Amino acid sequence: MATTNLLERITINPEICHGKPCIRNMRWPVEVIIDMLGSEMSIHEILEDHPELEKEDILASLNFAKLYMSGISVNQDVA
């Protein structure tokens, strides 16, 4: 899946999680996904524990974090 397609999974909506970047308008902030990976959970374990998530959501979170940390603008006009 292309980078731009993955980023379409990340939504920013002031009505959801105080406007934090989230997965597909769900109450799954990108930072929580990154935190789970940082606690050594595998993608497989995350998906097993949270079936509403998809592998592409996790990849999108990683991609979003990479772009954000590199200083590339990741602003989106998504609600």
C-alpha positions as CSV (number, residue, x, y, z in Angstrom):
1,M,0.0,0.0,0.0
2,A,1.4,3.4,-1.0
3,T,2.4,5.9,1.7
4,T,-0.3,8.4,0.7
5,N,-2.9,5.7,0.9
6,L,-1.7,4.7,4.3
7,L,-1.9,8.2,5.5
8,E,-5.6,8.4,4.5
9,R,-6.2,6.1,7.4
10,I,-5.1,8.8,9.9
11,T,-7.8,11.3,10.6
12,I,-7.7,14.4,12.7
13,N,-11.1,15.5,14.0
14,P,-11.5,17.9,16.9
15,E,-14.5,15.9,18.1
16,I,-12.5,12.7,18.5
17,C,-9.7,12.4,21.1
18,H,-9.3,16.2,21.4
19,G,-8.1,16.4,17.7
20,K,-5.2,14.0,18.1
21,P,-4.3,12.0,15.0
22,C,-6.4,8.8,15.2
23,I,-7.1,5.7,13.2
24,R,-10.0,6.0,10.8
25,N,-12.1,8.4,13.0
26,M,-12.0,5.8,15.8
27,R,-10.9,6.5,19.3
28,W,-7.5,5.0,18.6
29,P,-4.8,7.7,18.7
30,V,-1.7,7.2,16.7
31,E,0.3,7.6,20.0
32,V,-1.4,4.6,21.5
33,I,-0.5,2.4,18.6
34,I,3.1,3.6,18.8
35,D,3.1,3.0,22.6
36,M,1.9,-0.6,22.1
37,L,4.7,-1.2,19.6
38,G,7.2,0.4,22.0
39,S,6.1,-1.9,24.7
40,E,7.3,-4.8,22.5
41,M,3.8,-5.9,21.3
42,S,4.0,-7.3,17.9
43,I,1.7,-6.3,15.1
44,H,0.1,-9.7,15.3
45,E,-0.5,-9.4,19.1
46,I,-2.1,-5.9,18.6
47,L,-4.4,-7.2,15.9
48,E,-5.3,-10.3,18.1
49,D,-6.2,-8.1,21.1
50,H,-7.9,-5.4,19.0
51,P,-9.8,-6.9,16.0
52,E,-11.2,-3.6,15.0
53,L,-7.7,-2.6,13.9
54,E,-6.1,-3.7,10.6
55,K,-2.4,-4.2,9.8
56,E,-2.6,-1.1,7.5
57,D,-3.7,1.0,10.5
58,I,-0.5,0.1,12.4
59,L,1.7,0.7,9.3
60,A,-0.1,4.1,8.8
61,S,0.6,5.0,12.4
62,L,4.3,4.2,12.0
63,N,4.4,6.1,8.7
64,F,2.6,9.1,10.3
65,A,5.1,9.2,13.2
66,K,8.1,8.9,10.9
67,L,6.9,11.9,8.8
68,Y,6.0,13.9,11.8
69,M,9.4,13.3,13.4
70,S,11.2,14.2,10.2
71,G,9.5,17.6,10.1
72,I,7.4,16.8,7.0
73,S,4.0,18.4,7.2
74,V,1.3,15.8,7.8
75,N,-1.6,18.2,8.1
76,Q,-4.8,16.8,6.7
77,D,-8.1,18.4,5.8
78,V,-10.0,15.3,7.1
79,A,-12.8,15.4,9.6
